[in-house]
Amino acid sequence: MKIGISTFLTDEGISGTKLGPALEDRGFDALFLAEHSHIPASRATPYPAGGELPRQYYRTLDPFVALSAVAVVTERLLLGTGVTLLIQRDLIHTAKEVASLDVISNGRVVFGVGAGWNREEMANHGTDPRTRGALLDEQLEAVRVIWSEDLAEYHGRFIDFDPLYAWPKPVQQPHPPIFVGGGQAAAKRAIQHGVGWIPIGVSDPAEVPAQLALLEGHDLPVVVNTDPDPAVLDAYAEAGVVRANFFLPTLPESETLQALDEFAKVADPYLG
C-alpha cells in the first residue's frame, strides 16, 4: 500500500512548490488537493463533520493551478484531486484542465470527483442539488468520451454536445485514473462506472472489512483518507487498499514539515 497526503492548499499555509518536494523527499506517493470555488456567506447546509466550517475551506487554491506548479518541481509524485466538485464545473473546460495537467506532469494525474455537500455553493453555479448525482453520472461518461475519442459526442439529459475536437488528450490511456469520493452512494457510483472509490477511513481496524464490503465484491481500487494510525493502516493494507492518504492540516511551512516528519515515522513500513 502506498501512502499519500490529502490537504487544502491555501494562501495562508505552505506553498505547493515547497510541499511537493518535501513529500517526495520523505517517500510519500501522492498529493491530493481539496476544492471549493467559494463559500456562500449565507449558508444553511451544515458542515458534515459538525461544528463551524474550518478556515481553510474559505481559502482553497484552484487545484489544477496549484497541482501544475507542484508538477514542475516534482518528478514522481502523483497529483490528485480529492475531490474535484465536477457538478459545479463546466465539463469541457475541466476535461481540458485535467488532460493538460496530465501532459505537463507526464502522466501523473489521479482524478478524484465528488457530488459535494454545500447546497448553496452548488446553487451559485446553477446546479440543482436534487439532481447532482444524475449530473455526475453523465459527466463521468462524457469526460471519458472527450479524453478517448478524437471526435467526441455525447447526448444526455444534463450533458449534451454534438461532435467536437478537444486536445490535448491525456498521456495516460485511455484516461487518468478516476475515483469517486464519499460514502455508500459514492461506492455504488464507483461500481456503476467501474472506477475507484475514496472513502473516509474508519477509526477501528475491525470496521475495515464491513466498510470495504460496500463495493459488493467488485475488484475496484480504493484510496482511503485516514488518520496515521498503524493498526488501521495495517488493516487497510491487508484488505488490499492501494493507497492511504493522511490528512495534513493547513499550516505554515515549518509546522507542515514537522507534521510530515511525524507522519513519515508512522508510515515508514509503507514508504519506498
Backbone as CSV, one residue per row, in Angstrom:
resi,resn,N_x,N_y,N_z,CA_x,CA_y,CA_z,C_x,C_y,C_z
1,MET,0.845,-1.196,0.000,0.000,0.000,0.000,0.879,1.245,0.000
2,LYS,0.528,2.201,-0.831,1.226,3.472,-0.890,0.616,4.437,0.122
3,ILE,1.413,5.444,0.507,0.943,6.461,1.437,1.055,7.825,0.777
4,GLY,-0.064,8.551,0.745,-0.082,9.895,0.196,-0.555,10.895,1.223
5,ILE,-0.735,12.120,0.767,-1.180,13.215,1.622,-2.382,13.881,0.968
6,SER,-3.385,14.172,1.796,-4.544,14.932,1.353,-4.601,16.215,2.152
7,THR,-4.824,17.348,1.467,-4.781,18.619,2.182,-5.528,19.703,1.430
8,PHE,-5.654,20.840,2.078,-6.137,22.071,1.458,-4.927,22.978,1.258
9,LEU,-4.606,23.316,0.042,-3.599,24.351,-0.195,-4.310,25.693,-0.231
10,THR,-3.817,26.632,0.567,-4.425,27.955,0.638,-3.343,29.021,0.525
11,ASP,-3.793,30.275,0.584,-2.862,31.399,0.558,-2.217,31.626,1.916
12,GLU,-2.582,30.849,2.924,-2.066,31.065,4.273,-1.131,29.965,4.755
13,GLY,-1.098,28.825,4.081,-0.258,27.717,4.513,0.968,27.560,3.629
14,ILE,1.616,26.396,3.749,2.781,26.097,2.936,2.412,26.150,1.453
15,SER,3.341,26.559,0.620,3.080,26.618,-0.816,3.199,25.229,-1.428
16,GLY,2.547,25.037,-2.545,2.648,23.763,-3.242,4.053,23.463,-3.722
17,THR,4.795,24.492,-4.102,6.147,24.276,-4.607,7.112,23.874,-3.495
18,LYS,6.766,24.155,-2.252,7.550,23.662,-1.116,7.041,22.301,-0.651
19,LEU,5.735,22.122,-0.690,5.148,20.887,-0.191,5.477,19.695,-1.080
20,GLY,5.385,19.867,-2.384,5.620,18.744,-3.286,6.975,18.090,-3.099
21,PRO,8.074,18.848,-3.189,9.392,18.241,-2.972,9.552,17.650,-1.570
22,ALA,8.930,18.274,-0.566,9.020,17.741,0.796,8.369,16.363,0.872
23,LEU,7.287,16.156,0.157,6.635,14.847,0.137,7.514,13.817,-0.564
24,GLU,8.072,14.182,-1.700,8.956,13.243,-2.401,10.168,12.891,-1.556
25,ASP,10.744,13.873,-0.880,11.929,13.622,-0.049,11.639,12.599,1.045
26,ARG,10.405,12.573,1.521,10.044,11.671,2.621,9.430,10.358,2.138
27,GLY,9.299,10.200,0.832,8.812,8.937,0.286,7.317,8.830,0.125
28,PHE,6.589,9.937,0.318,5.146,9.881,0.107,4.845,9.744,-1.383
29,ASP,3.730,9.107,-1.667,3.412,8.691,-3.036,2.597,9.706,-3.814
30,ALA,1.765,10.492,-3.136,0.791,11.320,-3.846,0.402,12.528,-3.014
31,LEU,-0.086,13.547,-3.718,-0.672,14.725,-3.102,-2.062,14.918,-3.693
32,PHE,-3.086,14.868,-2.833,-4.464,15.083,-3.255,-4.951,16.401,-2.660
33,LEU,-5.522,17.266,-3.510,-5.973,18.577,-3.064,-7.489,18.679,-3.083
34,ALA,-8.019,19.307,-2.038,-9.451,19.580,-1.955,-9.811,20.791,-2.811
35,GLU,-11.118,20.933,-3.068,-11.589,22.056,-3.881,-12.886,22.634,-3.318
36,HIS,-12.926,23.944,-3.234,-14.175,24.692,-3.099,-13.986,25.985,-3.870
37,SER,-14.917,26.277,-4.782,-14.790,27.501,-5.575,-14.994,28.736,-4.712
38,HIS,-15.870,28.614,-3.700,-16.205,29.718,-2.814,-17.049,29.139,-1.690
39,ILE,-17.293,29.933,-0.676,-18.217,29.564,0.391,-19.274,30.673,0.498
40,PRO,-20.527,30.354,0.219,-21.569,31.384,0.319,-21.644,31.972,1.726
41,ALA,-21.821,33.282,1.800,-21.890,33.950,3.103,-23.132,33.526,3.878
42,SER,-24.214,33.254,3.166,-25.431,32.764,3.792,-25.548,31.283,3.473
43,ARG,-25.314,30.444,4.484,-25.240,29.008,4.235,-26.068,28.269,5.272
44,ALA,-27.055,27.520,4.768,-27.887,26.704,5.642,-27.375,25.279,5.742
45,THR,-26.619,24.826,4.746,-26.131,23.454,4.742,-25.121,23.251,5.865
46,PRO,-25.331,22.295,6.759,-24.381,22.090,7.856,-23.092,21.446,7.369
47,TYR,-22.004,21.776,8.031,-20.716,21.138,7.765,-20.820,19.660,8.148
48,PRO,-20.491,18.739,7.243,-20.703,17.312,7.518,-20.001,16.798,8.765
49,ALA,-18.843,17.370,9.095,-18.110,16.911,10.273,-18.626,17.534,11.560
50,GLY,-19.553,18.472,11.445,-20.108,19.125,12.619,-19.325,20.352,13.034
51,GLY,-19.980,21.267,13.707,-19.318,22.469,14.183,-19.158,23.512,13.099
52,GLU,-18.257,24.456,13.359,-18.007,25.533,12.412,-17.166,25.040,11.235
53,LEU,-17.410,25.616,10.090,-16.632,25.273,8.904,-15.201,25.769,9.077
54,PRO,-14.192,24.886,8.962,-12.803,25.306,9.165,-12.365,26.374,8.169
55,ARG,-11.429,27.188,8.607,-10.992,28.350,7.850,-10.488,27.986,6.445
56,GLN,-9.810,26.832,6.309,-9.201,26.514,5.028,-10.234,26.327,3.915
57,TYR,-11.462,26.003,4.255,-12.499,25.840,3.233,-12.752,27.137,2.471
58,TYR,-12.548,28.260,3.135,-12.805,29.556,2.532,-11.668,30.000,1.599
59,ARG,-10.510,29.335,1.680,-9.316,29.924,1.082,-8.568,28.972,0.135
60,THR,-9.243,27.942,-0.339,-8.557,26.950,-1.174,-8.100,27.541,-2.508
61,LEU,-6.892,27.155,-2.905,-6.414,27.479,-4.244,-7.110,26.578,-5.259
62,ASP,-7.184,27.033,-6.491,-7.687,26.169,-7.554,-6.786,24.942,-7.653
63,PRO,-7.329,23.736,-7.603,-6.460,22.558,-7.536,-5.618,22.338,-8.785
64,PHE,-6.136,22.676,-9.945,-5.377,22.401,-11.162,-4.254,23.406,-11.372
65,VAL,-4.481,24.647,-10.973,-3.391,25.627,-10.998,-2.310,25.223,-9.999
66,ALA,-2.726,24.871,-8.777,-1.765,24.506,-7.736,-0.994,23.240,-8.111
67,LEU,-1.683,22.239,-8.626,-1.007,20.992,-8.987,-0.088,21.161,-10.191
68,SER,-0.392,22.109,-11.070,0.527,22.390,-12.173,1.853,22.927,-11.646
69,ALA,1.776,23.784,-10.632,3.004,24.294,-10.017,3.765,23.170,-9.340
70,VAL,3.044,22.272,-8.651,3.693,21.135,-7.994,4.340,20.214,-9.020
71,ALA,3.679,20.038,-10.161,4.208,19.147,-11.201,5.593,19.582,-11.664
72,VAL,5.797,20.886,-11.742,7.061,21.419,-12.274,8.230,21.128,-11.336
73,VAL,7.973,21.031,-10.027,9.066,20.888,-9.056,9.158,19.470,-8.490
74,THR,8.417,18.525,-9.066,8.470,17.131,-8.624,8.669,16.224,-9.831
75,GLU,9.049,14.978,-9.536,9.306,14.023,-10.618,8.431,12.782,-10.539
76,ARG,8.109,12.332,-9.327,7.398,11.065,-9.154,6.032,11.217,-8.514
77,LEU,5.808,12.281,-7.814,4.607,12.457,-7.006,3.345,12.414,-7.873
78,LEU,2.390,11.567,-7.493,1.099,11.577,-8.163,0.325,12.820,-7.743
79,LEU,-0.419,13.386,-8.680,-1.106,14.657,-8.475,-2.603,14.405,-8.549
80,GLY,-3.271,14.428,-7.390,-4.671,14.048,-7.335,-5.574,15.168,-6.867
81,THR,-6.846,15.030,-7.190,-7.867,15.914,-6.646,-8.729,15.101,-5.696
82,GLY,-8.955,15.654,-4.522,-9.677,14.897,-3.508,-10.666,15.754,-2.740
83,VAL,-11.747,16.191,-3.387,-12.148,15.843,-4.744,-12.466,17.098,-5.550
84,THR,-12.443,16.938,-6.885,-12.968,17.966,-7.768,-14.485,17.974,-7.671
85,LEU,-15.054,19.137,-7.475,-16.521,19.256,-7.437,-17.023,19.424,-8.868
86,LEU,-17.011,18.312,-9.579,-17.283,18.325,-11.012,-18.673,18.854,-11.320
87,ILE,-19.635,18.621,-10.437,-21.006,19.081,-10.678,-21.118,20.597,-10.717
88,GLN,-20.098,21.302,-10.214,-20.091,22.760,-10.226,-19.251,23.325,-11.364
89,ARG,-18.744,22.438,-12.227,-17.778,22.862,-13.229,-18.306,22.654,-14.647
90,ASP,-17.794,23.469,-15.560,-18.015,23.209,-16.976,-17.220,21.964,-17.357
91,LEU,-17.888,20.987,-17.931,-17.250,19.700,-18.188,-16.143,19.797,-19.226
92,ILE,-16.371,20.531,-20.302,-15.390,20.581,-21.391,-14.128,21.298,-20.934
93,HIS,-14.289,22.408,-20.220,-13.119,23.094,-19.673,-12.355,22.187,-18.709
94,THR,-13.085,21.477,-17.848,-12.421,20.618,-16.867,-11.704,19.473,-17.544
95,ALA,-12.297,18.896,-18.581,-11.619,17.833,-19.335,-10.286,18.330,-19.878
96,LYS,-10.265,19.560,-20.363,-9.013,20.128,-20.875,-8.010,20.387,-19.757
97,GLU,-8.483,20.861,-18.603,-7.573,21.114,-17.483,-6.901,19.823,-17.016
98,VAL,-7.691,18.775,-16.863,-7.139,17.501,-16.405,-6.150,16.953,-17.426
99,ALA,-6.528,16.979,-18.698,-5.640,16.471,-19.741,-4.356,17.297,-19.822
100,SER,-4.478,18.623,-19.682,-3.293,19.484,-19.730,-2.357,19.181,-18.575
101,LEU,-2.917,18.997,-17.377,-2.087,18.649,-16.224,-1.414,17.297,-16.432
102,ASP,-2.113,16.360,-17.030,-1.514,15.051,-17.290,-0.351,15.169,-18.260
103,VAL,-0.484,16.042,-19.258,0.617,16.276,-20.202,1.786,16.958,-19.496
104,ILE,1.512,18.008,-18.738,2.566,18.755,-18.046,3.339,17.859,-17.090
105,SER,2.623,16.959,-16.420,3.235,16.099,-15.401,3.736,14.776,-15.959
106,ASN,3.576,14.574,-17.266,3.969,13.316,-17.904,3.228,12.121,-17.303
107,GLY,1.914,12.284,-17.179,1.066,11.159,-16.802,1.002,10.853,-15.327
108,ARG,0.884,11.895,-14.490,0.854,11.655,-13.034,-0.462,12.059,-12.378
109,VAL,-1.523,12.239,-13.155,-2.782,12.738,-12.611,-3.665,11.602,-12.106
110,VAL,-4.305,11.831,-10.959,-5.382,10.987,-10.453,-6.587,11.906,-10.272
111,PHE,-7.692,11.580,-10.934,-8.846,12.473,-10.974,-9.911,11.994,-9.996
112,GLY,-9.948,12.637,-8.817,-10.983,12.342,-7.830,-12.130,13.321,-7.983
113,VAL,-13.347,12.809,-7.979,-14.524,13.655,-8.160,-15.524,13.370,-7.042
114,GLY,-16.437,14.314,-6.848,-17.461,14.116,-5.834,-18.706,14.910,-6.145
115,ALA,-19.800,14.536,-5.492,-21.075,15.214,-5.695,-21.256,16.413,-4.779
116,GLY,-20.342,16.598,-3.829,-20.384,17.774,-2.976,-21.415,17.692,-1.870
117,TRP,-21.341,18.668,-0.953,-22.264,18.712,0.183,-22.873,20.093,0.409
118,ASN,-22.219,21.136,-0.090,-22.654,22.505,0.182,-23.681,22.931,-0.872
119,ARG,-24.941,22.842,-0.503,-26.016,23.073,-1.467,-26.053,24.522,-1.972
120,GLU,-25.715,25.474,-1.133,-25.702,26.866,-1.579,-24.578,27.106,-2.583
121,GLU,-23.439,26.470,-2.360,-22.333,26.584,-3.308,-22.741,26.037,-4.667
122,MET,-23.388,24.871,-4.674,-23.866,24.290,-5.936,-24.829,25.234,-6.637
123,ALA,-25.776,25.760,-5.867,-26.812,26.600,-6.460,-26.218,27.834,-7.124
124,ASN,-25.137,28.381,-6.558,-24.491,29.546,-7.166,-23.901,29.228,-8.535
125,HIS,-23.634,27.943,-8.767,-23.131,27.519,-10.069,-24.257,27.067,-11.004
126,GLY,-25.484,27.203,-10.555,-26.604,26.777,-11.376,-26.887,25.298,-11.310
127,THR,-26.333,24.603,-10.325,-26.526,23.163,-10.172,-27.654,22.902,-9.182
128,ASP,-28.618,22.087,-9.592,-29.717,21.705,-8.723,-29.232,20.587,-7.799
129,PRO,-29.164,20.830,-6.493,-28.682,19.780,-5.588,-29.466,18.476,-5.688
130,ARG,-30.740,18.557,-6.064,-31.581,17.360,-6.114,-31.189,16.415,-7.236
131,THR,-30.546,16.933,-8.267,-30.196,16.091,-9.415,-28.680,16.004,-9.629
132,ARG,-27.910,16.376,-8.611,-26.465,16.409,-8.807,-25.876,15.019,-9.040
133,GLY,-26.462,13.989,-8.454,-25.957,12.641,-8.681,-26.137,12.207,-10.120
134,ALA,-27.303,12.475,-10.677,-27.555,12.130,-12.076,-26.654,12.939,-13.003
135,LEU,-26.414,14.202,-12.652,-25.494,15.035,-13.430,-24.094,14.444,-13.408
136,LEU,-23.624,14.048,-12.228,-22.280,13.488,-12.115,-22.150,12.202,-12.929
137,ASP,-23.188,11.390,-12.949,-23.142,10.165,-13.750,-22.894,10.485,-15.215
138,GLU,-23.606,11.461,-15.742,-23.409,11.826,-17.147,-22.031,12.452,-17.366
139,GLN,-21.581,13.264,-16.420,-20.261,13.875,-16.560,-19.159,12.816,-16.612
140,LEU,-19.281,11.796,-15.782,-18.271,10.731,-15.772,-18.252,9.977,-17.099
141,GLU,-19.396,9.815,-17.704,-19.437,9.177,-19.022,-18.863,10.097,-20.090
142,ALA,-19.291,11.352,-20.074,-18.923,12.277,-21.150,-17.453,12.645,-21.121
143,VAL,-16.873,12.805,-19.927,-15.474,13.212,-19.873,-14.568,12.140,-20.458
144,ARG,-14.936,10.883,-20.279,-14.122,9.813,-20.848,-14.252,9.767,-22.364
145,VAL,-15.407,10.166,-22.872,-15.562,10.272,-24.324,-14.640,11.359,-24.866
146,ILE,-14.610,12.512,-24.194,-13.751,13.619,-24.645,-12.289,13.206,-24.634
147,TRP,-11.864,12.503,-23.590,-10.460,12.120,-23.467,-10.057,11.029,-24.450
148,SER,-10.964,10.154,-24.803,-10.578,8.945,-25.537,-10.895,8.976,-27.024
149,GLU,-11.735,9.902,-27.481,-12.148,9.912,-28.882,-11.726,11.215,-29.551
150,ASP,-11.159,11.100,-30.748,-10.759,12.299,-31.485,-11.962,13.155,-31.847
151,LEU,-13.064,12.512,-32.190,-14.295,13.225,-32.487,-15.314,12.797,-31.430
152,ALA,-15.468,13.634,-30.423,-16.252,13.267,-29.243,-17.674,13.805,-29.352
153,GLU,-18.618,12.981,-28.918,-20.031,13.361,-28.977,-20.756,12.706,-27.799
154,TYR,-21.670,13.472,-27.164,-22.425,12.910,-26.045,-23.783,13.603,-25.972
155,HIS,-24.813,12.798,-25.754,-26.161,13.346,-25.648,-26.861,12.732,-24.446
156,GLY,-27.074,13.548,-23.421,-27.773,13.108,-22.223,-28.770,14.154,-21.778
157,ARG,-29.326,13.930,-20.615,-30.319,14.867,-20.073,-29.662,16.169,-19.630
158,PHE,-28.468,16.073,-19.030,-27.781,17.239,-18.482,-26.583,17.667,-19.328
159,ILE,-25.882,16.711,-19.884,-24.697,16.977,-20.711,-25.055,16.635,-22.152
160,ASP,-24.883,17.589,-23.036,-25.309,17.382,-24.420,-24.404,18.190,-25.345
161,PHE,-23.625,17.503,-26.154,-22.809,18.218,-27.140,-22.675,17.393,-28.414
162,ASP,-22.708,18.100,-29.536,-22.504,17.496,-30.839,-21.015,17.203,-31.028
163,PRO,-20.644,16.514,-32.106,-19.228,16.143,-32.298,-18.286,17.336,-32.152
164,LEU,-17.214,17.115,-31.393,-16.244,18.179,-31.145,-14.834,17.602,-31.081
165,TYR,-13.863,18.479,-31.293,-12.448,18.138,-31.142,-11.945,18.784,-29.856
166,ALA,-11.214,18.037,-29.072,-10.669,18.573,-27.823,-9.305,17.949,-27.565
167,TRP,-8.276,18.754,-27.678,-6.921,18.348,-27.336,-6.373,19.338,-26.306
168,PRO,-5.359,18.919,-25.523,-4.629,17.653,-25.633,-5.417,16.486,-25.059
169,LYS,-5.032,15.279,-25.485,-5.523,14.072,-24.825,-4.572,13.742,-23.680
170,PRO,-5.066,13.080,-22.643,-4.180,12.719,-21.531,-3.047,11.802,-21.976
171,VAL,-1.934,11.893,-21.278,-0.821,10.971,-21.512,-1.239,9.555,-21.131
172,GLN,-1.923,9.419,-20.003,-2.385,8.117,-19.543,-3.567,7.673,-20.408
173,GLN,-3.477,6.479,-20.909,-4.518,5.977,-21.788,-5.216,4.776,-21.168
174,PRO,-6.548,4.698,-21.318,-7.378,5.611,-22.099,-7.632,6.949,-21.424
175,HIS,-7.329,7.047,-20.123,-7.505,8.310,-19.414,-6.884,8.165,-18.023
176,PRO,-6.690,9.272,-17.295,-6.185,9.175,-15.921,-7.130,8.371,-15.039
177,PRO,-6.601,7.738,-13.993,-7.468,7.017,-13.060,-8.527,7.945,-12.467
178,ILE,-9.749,7.453,-12.381,-10.861,8.208,-11.823,-11.299,7.556,-10.515
179,PHE,-11.536,8.372,-9.500,-12.031,7.901,-8.213,-13.215,8.761,-7.800
180,VAL,-14.214,8.142,-7.180,-15.363,8.865,-6.656,-15.243,8.924,-5.146
181,GLY,-15.298,10.128,-4.595,-15.159,10.305,-3.153,-16.499,10.356,-2.451
182,GLY,-16.569,9.714,-1.273,-17.786,9.766,-0.486,-18.087,8.444,0.183
183,GLY,-19.321,8.310,0.655,-19.738,7.131,1.402,-20.417,6.090,0.547
184,GLN,-21.544,5.595,1.021,-22.211,4.481,0.363,-22.647,4.833,-1.062
185,ALA,-23.200,6.034,-1.258,-23.631,6.429,-2.597,-22.441,6.495,-3.551
186,ALA,-21.297,6.973,-3.056,-20.100,7.040,-3.891,-19.598,5.651,-4.243
187,ALA,-19.672,4.720,-3.285,-19.268,3.346,-3.573,-20.136,2.750,-4.670
188,LYS,-21.437,2.988,-4.608,-22.339,2.490,-5.654,-22.020,3.127,-7.008
189,ARG,-21.692,4.420,-6.983,-21.354,5.106,-8.238,-20.041,4.565,-8.802
190,ALA,-19.078,4.267,-7.950,-17.817,3.680,-8.415,-18.071,2.343,-9.092
191,ILE,-18.947,1.529,-8.508,-19.295,0.241,-9.113,-19.968,0.463,-10.457
192,GLN,-20.905,1.385,-10.497,-21.659,1.658,-11.728,-20.738,2.044,-12.879
193,HIS,-19.730,2.844,-12.577,-18.856,3.357,-13.631,-17.545,2.586,-13.760
194,GLY,-17.323,1.633,-12.880,-16.096,0.857,-12.956,-14.855,1.665,-12.655
195,VAL,-14.960,2.579,-11.672,-13.830,3.435,-11.299,-13.502,3.198,-9.827
196,GLY,-12.518,3.929,-9.302,-12.103,3.752,-7.925,-12.981,4.508,-6.950
197,TRP,-12.716,4.264,-5.657,-13.518,4.844,-4.572,-12.595,5.472,-3.550
198,ILE,-12.982,6.658,-3.036,-12.242,7.339,-1.966,-13.180,7.503,-0.766
199,PRO,-13.134,6.578,0.195,-13.932,6.739,1.415,-13.132,7.438,2.514
200,ILE,-13.852,7.915,3.519,-13.224,8.397,4.748,-12.917,7.180,5.614
201,GLY,-11.708,7.114,6.122,-11.279,5.950,6.873,-12.028,5.777,8.186
202,VAL,-12.142,4.542,8.623,-12.727,4.234,9.925,-11.640,4.340,10.990
203,SER,-12.043,4.447,12.243,-11.079,4.582,13.336,-10.753,3.251,13.996
204,ASP,-11.597,2.243,13.774,-11.416,0.921,14.384,-11.024,-0.074,13.296
205,PRO,-9.862,-0.714,13.399,-9.451,-1.672,12.365,-10.487,-2.764,12.110
206,ALA,-11.238,-3.119,13.136,-12.240,-4.172,12.972,-13.364,-3.774,12.034
207,GLU,-13.510,-2.454,11.773,-14.588,-1.975,10.909,-14.207,-1.962,9.435
208,VAL,-12.938,-2.191,9.132,-12.466,-2.100,7.751,-13.183,-3.087,6.821
209,PRO,-13.302,-4.382,7.171,-13.973,-5.307,6.247,-15.392,-4.901,5.907
210,ALA,-16.153,-4.434,6.898,-17.532,-4.034,6.642,-17.591,-2.805,5.740
211,GLN,-16.663,-1.874,5.944,-16.658,-0.690,5.090,-16.373,-1.070,3.636
212,LEU,-15.354,-1.879,3.417,-14.991,-2.241,2.052,-16.007,-3.178,1.418
213,ALA,-16.845,-3.802,2.237,-17.911,-4.650,1.702,-18.934,-3.839,0.918
214,LEU,-18.917,-2.510,1.057,-19.802,-1.671,0.260,-19.529,-1.798,-1.230
215,LEU,-18.339,-2.266,-1.583,-18.021,-2.490,-3.003,-18.603,-3.798,-3.515
216,GLU,-19.237,-4.543,-2.653,-20.001,-5.737,-3.040,-19.158,-6.739,-3.833
217,GLY,-17.911,-6.891,-3.448,-17.060,-7.861,-4.104,-16.459,-7.420,-5.416
218,HIS,-16.714,-6.195,-5.842,-16.123,-5.687,-7.082,-14.656,-5.341,-6.838
219,ASP,-13.810,-5.725,-7.755,-12.371,-5.503,-7.617,-12.022,-4.123,-8.163
220,LEU,-12.257,-3.099,-7.343,-12.002,-1.720,-7.733,-10.954,-1.121,-6.807
221,PRO,-10.110,-0.221,-7.321,-9.086,0.385,-6.464,-9.702,1.316,-5.429
222,VAL,-9.111,1.323,-4.252,-9.587,2.171,-3.154,-8.429,3.023,-2.651
223,VAL,-8.685,4.321,-2.519,-7.780,5.254,-1.848,-8.525,5.766,-0.635
224,VAL,-8.023,5.485,0.555,-8.752,5.851,1.764,-8.091,7.046,2.443
225,ASN,-8.928,8.003,2.851,-8.447,9.121,3.658,-8.529,8.716,5.126
226,THR,-7.391,8.661,5.789,-7.379,8.101,7.136,-6.382,8.821,8.030
227,ASP,-6.552,8.617,9.324,-5.582,9.133,10.289,-4.347,8.230,10.298
228,PRO,-3.206,8.776,10.714,-1.972,7.976,10.756,-1.939,7.029,11.946
229,ASP,-2.769,6.007,11.909,-2.871,5.009,12.963,-2.305,3.693,12.430
230,PRO,-1.221,3.188,12.997,-0.593,1.978,12.445,-1.542,0.789,12.342
231,ALA,-2.384,0.571,13.330,-3.294,-0.569,13.300,-4.304,-0.438,12.168
232,VAL,-4.808,0.775,11.968,-5.765,0.998,10.879,-5.070,0.849,9.526
233,LEU,-3.851,1.379,9.424,-3.100,1.235,8.181,-2.895,-0.234,7.828
234,ASP,-2.496,-1.018,8.792,-2.272,-2.441,8.548,-3.554,-3.130,8.094
235,ALA,-4.679,-2.749,8.696,-5.949,-3.363,8.325,-6.320,-3.028,6.886
236,TYR,-6.111,-1.789,6.494,-6.408,-1.417,5.104,-5.443,-2.085,4.130
237,ALA,-4.179,-2.176,4.507,-3.202,-2.845,3.635,-3.566,-4.309,3.442
238,GLU,-3.940,-4.976,4.519,-4.315,-6.381,4.430,-5.572,-6.577,3.586
239,ALA,-6.425,-5.547,3.544,-7.663,-5.624,2.764,-7.449,-5.293,1.289
240,GLY,-6.226,-4.895,0.928,-5.927,-4.644,-0.475,-6.120,-3.218,-0.938
241,VAL,-6.238,-2.258,-0.009,-6.362,-0.855,-0.386,-5.062,-0.398,-1.050
242,VAL,-5.179,0.342,-2.163,-3.983,0.694,-2.933,-3.215,1.869,-2.324
243,ARG,-3.947,2.781,-1.655,-3.266,3.954,-1.103,-4.046,4.483,0.080
244,ALA,-3.331,4.893,1.109,-3.928,5.613,2.240,-3.384,7.031,2.221
245,ASN,-4.274,7.988,2.292,-3.886,9.390,2.348,-4.067,9.917,3.765
246,PHE,-3.002,10.456,4.341,-3.101,11.132,5.625,-3.582,12.561,5.390
247,PHE,-4.523,13.026,6.232,-4.963,14.412,6.100,-3.968,15.338,6.781
248,LEU,-3.421,16.260,6.021,-2.429,17.216,6.503,-3.110,18.543,6.793
249,PRO,-3.080,19.013,8.044,-3.672,20.327,8.344,-2.967,21.428,7.558
250,THR,-3.694,22.501,7.301,-3.125,23.641,6.594,-2.356,24.503,7.585
251,LEU,-1.015,24.465,7.454,-0.128,25.122,8.417,0.985,25.858,7.693
252,PRO,1.665,26.777,8.369,2.851,27.399,7.782,3.921,26.352,7.462
253,GLU,4.910,26.763,6.686,5.893,25.810,6.159,6.609,25.019,7.255
254,SER,7.142,25.696,8.265,7.928,24.983,9.271,7.074,23.973,10.027
255,GLU,5.867,24.348,10.383,4.983,23.428,11.098,4.541,22.271,10.206
256,THR,4.346,22.545,8.928,3.973,21.487,7.988,5.083,20.451,7.875
257,LEU,6.308,20.901,7.770,7.427,19.970,7.634,7.575,19.105,8.889
258,GLN,7.334,19.699,10.052,7.370,18.920,11.291,6.272,17.851,11.295
259,ALA,5.076,18.238,10.847,3.973,17.278,10.788,4.295,16.145,9.825
260,LEU,4.909,16.479,8.689,5.273,15.442,7.719,6.312,14.484,8.293
261,ASP,7.226,14.992,9.071,8.214,14.121,9.703,7.537,13.126,10.645
262,GLU,6.536,13.590,11.382,5.802,12.697,12.281,4.998,11.674,11.482
263,PHE,4.367,12.118,10.403,3.624,11.196,9.543,4.552,10.134,8.973
264,ALA,5.753,10.557,8.566,6.687,9.615,7.950,7.114,8.521,8.921
265,LYS,7.199,8.844,10.198,7.560,7.821,11.193,6.488,6.739,11.242
266,VAL,5.226,7.148,11.207,4.121,6.179,11.244,4.067,5.383,9.955
267,ALA,4.306,6.061,8.840,4.160,5.420,7.529,5.401,4.670,7.089
268,ASP,6.452,4.704,7.869,7.739,4.147,7.445,7.660,2.739,6.861
269,PRO,6.883,1.812,7.420,6.831,0.459,6.836,6.302,0.442,5.399
270,TYR,5.605,1.513,4.987,4.995,1.520,3.664,5.677,2.470,2.693
271,LEU,6.585,3.293,3.175,7.237,4.277,2.315,8.377,3.648,1.525
272,GLY,8.466,4.037,0.258,9.509,3.482,-0.595,10.851,4.162,-0.351
